[in-house]
């Protein structure tokens, strides 16, 4: 009886206390993990919003001079290729002199800009 009393009292009580302590520690760990996960999600959301704002700012407006020149040259080449060459419905005078140089520069700018940015980024690092 003394042995059962001994096992039933302090030993069981100690096991229950140890189990409760383990549960509390687990809850604290899971709470910390949940707080860290929430912080990570908030950081990712803030980063996504910042990237979106940067993209909006870098796009600018359609009426900026560089874009108007790009639209003009794109329209010219589209007319040359589609209307004149593919459909055969007209003829367009070739660009000579200053206008040809500007058209070449505009096309070079649009297709070469990203290349120069990437090379500059590599050199900067």
C-alpha positions in Angstrom: 0.0 0.0 0.0 2.9 2.3 0.8 4.4 1.6 -2.6 1.1 2.4 -4.4 0.7 5.5 -2.3 4.2 6.5 -3.2 3.7 5.8 -6.9 0.2 7.4 -7.0 1.2 10.6 -5.2 4.5 12.3 -5.9 5.5 10.3 -9.0 2.3 10.8 -10.9 2.1 14.4 -9.7 5.7 14.9 -11.0 4.9 13.3 -14.3 1.8 15.5 -14.7 3.8 18.6 -13.8 6.5 17.6 -16.3 3.9 17.0 -19.0 2.3 20.4 -18.3 5.7 22.1 -18.5 6.4 20.4 -21.8 3.0 21.6 -23.2 3.6 25.1 -22.0 7.1 25.1 -23.6 5.6 23.7 -26.8 3.0 26.5 -26.8 5.7 29.1 -26.4 7.7 27.6 -29.2 4.7 27.4 -31.5 3.7 31.0 -30.6 7.2 32.2 -31.4 7.1 30.2 -34.7 3.7 31.8 -35.5 5.0 35.3 -34.8 8.1 34.7 -37.0 5.9 33.4 -39.8 3.5 36.4 -39.5 6.5 38.7 -39.6 7.9 37.0 -42.7 4.5 37.2 -44.5 4.3 40.9 -43.6 7.8 41.5 -45.0 7.0 39.7 -48.2 3.8 41.7 -48.6 5.7 45.0 -48.1 8.4 43.9 -50.6 5.7 43.0 -53.2 4.1 46.4 -52.7 7.4 48.1 -53.1 8.2 46.2 -56.3 4.8 47.1 -57.7 5.3 50.8 -56.8 8.7 50.7 -58.5 7.3 49.2 -61.6 4.6 51.8 -61.8 7.1 54.6 -61.3 9.5 53.2 -63.9 6.8 52.8 -66.5 6.0 56.5 -66.5 3.4 57.9 -68.9 2.7 57.2 -72.6 3.3 60.8 -73.6 6.9 61.0 -72.5 9.2 62.1 -75.4 11.2 58.8 -75.6 8.0 56.8 -75.8 6.4 59.1 -78.5 9.6 58.6 -80.6 9.4 54.9 -80.0 5.7 54.8 -81.1 6.5 56.9 -84.2 9.4 54.6 -85.3 7.3 51.5 -84.5 4.5 52.8 -86.6 6.8 53.6 -89.5 8.4 50.1 -89.5 4.9 48.5 -89.0 3.7 50.4 -92.1 6.8 49.4 -94.0 6.5 45.7 -93.1 2.8 45.1 -93.1 1.2 47.6 -95.4 3.9 48.0 -98.0 5.8 44.6 -98.0 3.3 42.0 -96.8 0.1 43.4 -98.3 1.7 45.3 -101.2 -0.7 48.2 -101.0 1.7 51.1 -101.0 5.2 52.4 -101.0 7.0 54.5 -98.4 10.0 56.6 -99.1 13.1 55.4 -97.2 14.4 57.4 -94.3 17.5 59.3 -95.3 19.8 61.7 -93.6 18.8 62.9 -90.1 15.5 61.0 -89.9 17.2 57.7 -90.7 19.9 58.4 -88.0 17.2 59.2 -85.4 15.2 56.1 -86.3 18.3 53.9 -86.0 19.1 55.6 -82.6 15.6 55.1 -81.3 15.6 51.4 -82.2 19.1 50.9 -80.8 18.0 52.7 -77.6 15.0 50.4 -77.1 16.8 47.2 -77.8 20.2 48.1 -76.3 19.1 49.9 -73.1 18.6 46.7 -71.1 21.9 45.3 -72.3 23.8 48.4 -71.1 21.9 48.4 -67.8 22.9 44.7 -67.2 26.5 45.3 -68.1 26.7 48.4 -65.8 25.1 46.4 -63.0 27.7 43.6 -63.4 30.6 46.1 -63.5 29.2 47.9 -60.4 29.3 44.7 -58.4 
